[in-house]
Amino acid sequence: MATTPIFEKTTFRDVMAEILHRITDGPWGPGTLLPGEVELAEEFRCSRTTMNRALREVSELGFLDRKRKAGTRVRMAPIRQARFEMPIVRAEVEKTGASYRYALVSREILAAPDWLRARMNLQVGSEVVHLVCLHSANGEAFQLEDRWINGAALPQALQQDFAAIGPNEWLVAAVPFSEVEISFLAAAADAITVTHLDHKLGEPVFCVERATWWQNAAITLVTLSHRRGYRMTTRY
C-alpha cells in the first residue's frame, strides 16, 4: 500500500506530484475510481480547496476524467492537451541570450476600418488604437508588430502612448483573455516590412496573426512578421 508523504505545508503542487506518481507508477492504474475529495484531503492533510485544485490540474493534463456525481477516474489513455500562455517577445529574445530593444514606429487613434469591424465584430465608429512596433535582438530586427486594440473594450489603451513599453507586455499585464485565435501564414512583404525587416518587396514573410477576446468582447488583433530564418518550436 502506498505511503502518503507528510508535508509540513501541503501545496497543490505537492498533491499533484503524488497523484501523478500514483497514476504513472501505481497503484492507480487506468480506469481506477479515486476516493472522494474529502477523503483524499484528509489523507493528504490538506484543505479540500487544495485537493480540488490539484485534481483539476491533473485532469487538465489529461490523466483524469472528472464527472459530477460519477466521481473521478484515471483515464484509460491520457489525453495530451496544449496549454497556451501569451508569449512575451522580450522573454523570447532574452531566452536566446540576446539583448532586447523595443521601438514604437507609429501610433494612431482612428475609427475602425470596415475590414477590422467585420473581423472583430465592432460597431460603426468604434475607436481603435493602431500600432506598429519593432522588436530587435542584438541590434537587428527580430519581429515587426502590427496591432489593433479595441478602445471600447480597453479605453485605457487610448491614453497609453506605448513609447516605453510595447503593447505586447502592456496587454498581458492590463487585461486577461478568455479566447484566442491564432493563424500562421506566409504573406507578401509590403513596403513597411521591406523597410524594417530587410525583405524584398513581395517576398514571402512568415507571419503569426493572433486575435484575443475577453467574455465575447474583442480586445486586440495583431500580425507579427518575422525576419527570414525565424523558427517557431513548441512541445507538449
C-alpha positions, 0 to 999 in steps of 0.5 A: 500500500502506498505511503502518503508523504507528510508535508509540513505545508501541503501545496497543490503542487505537492498533491499533484506530484503524488497523484501523478506518481500514483497514476504513472507508477501505481497503484492507480492504474487506468480506469481506477475510481479515486476516493472522494475529495474529502477523503483524499484531503484528509489523507493528504492533510490538506484543505479540500480547496487544495485537493480540488485544485490539484485534481483539476490540474491533473485532469487538465493534463489529461490523466483524469476524467472528472464527472459530477456525481460519477466521481473521478477516474484515471483515464484509460489513455491520457489525453495530451492537451496544449496549454497556451500562455501569451508569449512575451517577445522580450522573454523570447529574445532574452531566452536566446541570450540576446539583448532586447530593444523595443521601438514604437514606429507609429501610433494612431487613434482612428475609427475602425476600418470596415475590414477590422469591424467585420473581423472583430465584430465592432460597431460603426465608429468604434475607436481603435488604437493602431500600432506598429512596433519593432522588436530587435535582438542584438541590434537587428530586427527580430519581429515587426508588430502590427496591432489593433486594440479595441478602445471600447473594450480597453479605453485605457489603451487610448491614453497609453502612448506605448513609447516605453513599453510595447503593447505586447507586455502592456496587454498581458499585464492590463487585461486577461483573455478568455479566447484566442485565435491564432493563424500562421501564414506566409504573406507578401512583404509590403513596403513597411516590412521591406523597410524594417525587416530587410525583405524584398518587396513581395517576398514571402514573410512568415507571419503569426496573426493572433486575435484575443477576446475577453467574455465575447468582447474583442480586445486586440488583433495583431500580425507579427512578421518575422525576419527570414530564418525565424523558427517557431518550436513548441512541445507538449 
